[in-house]
Amino acid sequence: MRAATFFDGEGWRDGIIDHVDGRMLLREESPSSDLRFSGLPRLDGVIVGGFTDHHVHLQLVDHTLLHASALGGVVDLGANPAVVAALSAKMRGAENTCENSDGARNASADPRGAKNASESTFSGAFLTPHGTTAPHGTTTPHPTTHPIAVEFAGAFLTPVGGYPSDRDWAPEGSFREIADAAAAEHAVAEMADAGASCIKVASNADAGPVFTDDLFRAIVDTASARGLPVVAHAQGSGEAQRAARLGATRLAHAPFTERLDDDEIVAQAASVAWASTLAIHDADSAERVTAVDNVRRFHASGGTVLYGTDMGNGPTPVGLNPNELAGLRDAGITGTALLRALAPQDPRDAASTLLRLPGTDADPALARTLTSADLKA
């Protein structure tokens, strides 16, 4: 048993960490005000819950590696609904062990092959990583495995011929082409019945047709009737603004096509959350510069920025992505604000993954799964 400082989702608090029946548990009790715990030794470091990646594609990565990462939860934004629903159930209760001989496995390409990366940011190569790959190709092992909480949107809803219906990387059943309001109602019902927590709408004018305003609104209204928010992949001139105006409550990517004016930033900060996905852009590219600038002003205006990586878009790490964290810092999101963007699980919840950080100002990339050995140190 140790006294511990933990992050409750908003700020730092005091508690007690203990090893009970083979599990690490955190209780919200203050050692300084409870005589029962007077003199209790303090844990070296601080505790946070497992982090959340708000934009992943589980069918495009070796998802088993997530069980040994610093992620406790993911939001899948585009997959075959039957497949991802089965993965969700499996991963929540899984106690998978990532096979390795020396704590890591080398990354390798998906045997389906890679696409031309110059095509566009979102139609570039999709590779399947087979290790938690950090910068310069190194891998970082984690000592234990844990379940992963999976939320999902199910299939992309897209116009007939719209993105990503013509993409080789899109798994079978991962999109529905919507011609009218009746088709929209059927698709939303299908995703809801599969267990979706949101609906994904493709609005990529750079890669094909997009929905009319009326059909976009019909999807939003139908989803709302089922209690499901709409997440939009908004790409192309004016699409981020249009998606927000038509009722999307989250953008799957921080806007990168163009610099949003300050009035639009303020309006979206009050109504829409953004998944960051800054690391999908090449360093110093015009898209990354634009996205970082938009995120900086959106965050400064009080907007909700959520850590999201578009995991599976290129040879991305299967786990926490240091390049995404760096992009968020470039946008001025640091310290406690960075932890909030990572949306850690509540460490007081017995179902949460518990992570240990060196200190309250430590780089989240240093987080490691808490083990009973930490209580003996």
NORHU-V822587 format. One record per residue. N is the residue number from 1. PHI is phi in degrees with one decimal (999 if undefined). Layout:
N,PHI / N,PHI
//
This chain:
1,999 / 2,-141.9 / 3,-70.1 / 4,-149.4 / 5,-98.4 / 6,-135.6 / 7,-98.9 / 8,-94.9 / 9,106.7 / 10,-124.2 / 11,-161.0 / 12,-96.7 / 13,-138.4 / 14,-100.1 / 15,-159.1 / 16,-125.2 / 17,-108.5 / 18,-143.2 / 19,-110.2 / 20,-126.9 / 21,51.1 / 22,80.6 / 23,-124.7 / 24,-88.3 / 25,-127.5 / 26,-114.1 / 27,-116.3 / 28,-84.3 / 29,-133.9 / 30,-91.4 / 31,-59.7 / 32,-76.5 / 33,-114.4 / 34,-117.9 / 35,-61.8 / 36,-61.7 / 37,-111.8 / 38,-61.3 / 39,81.4 / 40,-64.2 / 41,-62.9 / 42,-98.9 / 43,-62.5 / 44,-77.4 / 45,113.1 / 46,-131.9 / 47,-114.1 / 48,-133.1 / 49,-78.8 / 50,-57.8 / 51,-76.6 / 52,-120.6 / 53,-101.2 / 54,-89.2 / 55,-155.7 / 56,-136.2 / 57,-133.0 / 58,-63.7 / 59,-74.7 / 60,-107.0 / 61,-137.0 / 62,-81.9 / 63,-64.9 / 64,-62.6 / 65,-69.8 / 66,-63.5 / 67,-67.0 / 68,-116.2 / 69,-103.4 / 70,-84.3 / 71,-85.6 / 72,-106.5 / 73,-155.1 / 74,-140.2 / 75,-119.9 / 76,-84.3 / 77,-117.2 / 78,144.7 / 79,-162.8 / 80,-60.0 / 81,-59.9 / 82,-67.1 / 83,-67.6 / 84,-72.0 / 85,-64.0 / 86,-65.5 / 87,-63.5 / 88,-58.0 / 89,-65.3 / 90,-68.5 / 91,-73.9 / 92,-65.7 / 93,-111.6 / 94,-72.4 / 95,-129.2 / 96,-69.1 / 97,-114.7 / 98,-76.4 / 99,-66.9 / 100,-161.8 / 101,-104.3 / 102,-132.0 / 103,89.6 / 104,-158.5 / 105,-126.9 / 106,-76.3 / 107,-73.8 / 108,-144.7 / 109,-81.0 / 110,-61.7 / 111,-62.4 / 112,-70.9 / 113,94.3 / 114,-106.3 / 115,-95.2 / 116,-67.6 / 117,-66.5 / 118,-82.0 / 119,-59.8 / 120,-177.7 / 121,-55.5 / 122,-96.8 / 123,-114.9 / 124,-81.8 / 125,-64.8 / 126,-112.8 / 127,-110.6 / 128,-102.0 / 129,-69.7 / 130,-122.8 / 131,-169.6 / 132,-81.3 / 133,-87.9 / 134,-100.2 / 135,-54.0 / 136,67.9 / 137,80.2 / 138,-77.7 / 139,-124.2 / 140,-120.0 / 141,-78.8 / 142,-118.4 / 143,-76.0 / 144,-135.8 / 145,-117.3 / 146,-153.5 / 147,-65.7 / 148,-123.5 / 149,-80.1 / 150,-116.3 / 151,-108.8 / 152,-153.5 / 153,-96.0 / 154,82.3 / 155,-75.7 / 156,-59.9 / 157,-99.9 / 158,-141.4 / 159,-64.2 / 160,-58.8 / 161,81.5 / 162,-84.8 / 163,-62.5 / 164,-104.5 / 165,-63.4 / 166,-105.2 / 167,-97.6 / 168,-62.9 / 169,-76.2 / 170,-69.9 / 171,-61.9 / 172,-56.1 / 173,82.1 / 174,-92.6 / 175,-145.6 / 176,-127.3 / 177,-86.4 / 178,-108.6 / 179,-97.5 / 180,-157.9 / 181,-64.3 / 182,-65.8 / 183,-65.9 / 184,-62.9 / 185,-62.2 / 186,-64.8 / 187,-67.2 / 188,-62.2 / 189,-61.8 / 190,-61.6 / 191,-67.2 / 192,-61.5 / 193,-66.7 / 194,-78.9 / 195,106.7 / 196,-62.0 / 197,-103.7 / 198,-161.3 / 199,-118.6 / 200,-99.7 / 201,-115.0 / 202,-89.6 / 203,-134.9 / 204,-109.9 / 205,-72.7 / 206,-79.6 / 207,-129.7 / 208,144.4 / 209,-69.6 / 210,-125.1 / 211,-65.2 / 212,-65.7 / 213,-57.2 / 214,-63.6 / 215,-74.1 / 216,-61.0 / 217,-63.0 / 218,-63.6 / 219,-64.7 / 220,-59.8 / 221,-64.9 / 222,-65.7 / 223,-64.4 / 224,-61.3 / 225,-65.1 / 226,-97.6 / 227,75.2 / 228,-114.4 / 229,-74.8 / 230,-104.9 / 231,-107.2 / 232,-111.9 / 233,-84.4 / 234,-105.7 / 235,-142.2 / 236,110.7 / 237,-56.0 / 238,79.8 / 239,-72.0 / 240,-62.8 / 241,-65.8 / 242,-67.4 / 243,-60.7 / 244,-66.0 / 245,-64.9 / 246,-89.4 / 247,114.0 / 248,-63.1 / 249,-106.2 / 250,-150.0 / 251,-100.4 / 252,-70.6 / 253,-140.5 / 254,-59.2 / 255,-54.7 / 256,-132.3 / 257,-68.1 / 258,-153.8 / 259,-76.8 / 260,-75.4 / 261,-72.0 / 262,-62.2 / 263,-64.6 / 264,-66.1 / 265,-59.0 / 266,-63.3 / 267,-63.3 / 268,-70.2 / 269,-60.6 / 270,-90.9 / 271,-137.5 / 272,-134.1 / 273,-101.3 / 274,-118.2 / 275,-80.4 / 276,-69.0 / 277,44.4 / 278,-72.8 / 279,-75.5 / 280,-71.2 / 281,-92.7 / 282,-60.9 / 283,-56.2 / 284,67.7 / 285,-71.4 / 286,-60.6 / 287,-64.4 / 288,-68.3 / 289,-58.3 / 290,-65.0 / 291,-63.5 / 292,-63.5 / 293,-63.0 / 294,-62.2 / 295,-65.3 / 296,-58.2 / 297,-73.8 / 298,-63.3 / 299,-63.9 / 300,-63.2 / 301,-88.3 / 302,92.4 / 303,-70.7 / 304,-90.3 / 305,-104.8 / 306,-111.7 / 307,-60.9 / 308,-150.7 / 309,-120.3 / 310,58.3 / 311,-51.5 / 312,109.4 / 313,-82.8 / 314,85.4 / 315,-78.1 / 316,-81.3 / 317,-62.3 / 318,-95.3 / 319,149.0 / 320,-65.8 / 321,-105.7 / 322,-58.6 / 323,-69.3 / 324,-69.2 / 325,-60.9 / 326,-64.5 / 327,-63.6 / 328,-63.9 / 329,-64.7 / 330,-58.4 / 331,-87.5 / 332,86.2 / 333,-99.0 / 334,-136.7 / 335,57.2 / 336,-62.9 / 337,-62.8 / 338,-67.0 / 339,-62.8 / 340,-63.4 / 341,-61.8 / 342,-78.0 / 343,42.3 / 344,-64.5 / 345,-61.9 / 346,-69.8 / 347,-67.0 / 348,-78.8 / 349,-80.2 / 350,-61.6 / 351,-86.0 / 352,-79.7 / 353,-77.0 / 354,-103.7 / 355,-116.8 / 356,-113.2 / 357,-114.1 / 358,-62.5 / 359,-170.4 / 360,-66.7 / 361,-106.3 / 362,-75.7 / 363,-61.9 / 364,-56.8 / 365,-64.7 / 366,-86.4 / 367,-64.1 / 368,-134.1 / 369,-58.1 / 370,-71.2 / 371,-128.7 / 372,-62.1 / 373,-63.1 / 374,-66.3 / 375,-81.0 / 376,-100.7 / 377,-69.7
//
